[in-house]
């Protein structure tokens, strides 16, 4: 049970750190799944099958982006984001220390 939780936690951390990659993978899998489903329906033209696949993947992507926004909001509210502080502070500190070296 503890191993399942650590795997789920590591997956959640990966998704939090790579939101756009996760959404892109979800979009590609949505296109592939929708194309496979639409190709099993013989009474549709290929152009209609492609349009339907794109629409299904677009709806799935919007849902994934909404989910990523909810995760980002939750992490921001709870303060459980990666690192010791907010990302903005971390990047601002890097910029300030880098500009002082010049």
Phi, psi and omega in degrees: 000317180295326179292322177297321179292320180292324177294317179294320179295320179293324176295318179297318179296320179297317180295321179296320182281335184233057184300312183293323176296319179295318179295320178297317178296321178295322179295314180297317179292328176294317177299312183297315179295318180292321177297317179297318179294314182293327180288342177279353178260106188284345187267019178243146176288151180302324179295322178292323178298318180292318179297317179295320179297318179296318180295318178297316180294325179294317178296319178296321179293318177299320177295320179294320178295321176296319177296319178296323178294321178295317178297317179297318179296315180297315179296322180292317181292317185275344180073022182261027178290170180289145180092183183269340181216184178297150182298325182297316179296320180297314180290324178295318178296321178296319180295317181294318181289327178290321182288336179282339179287333183288000000 
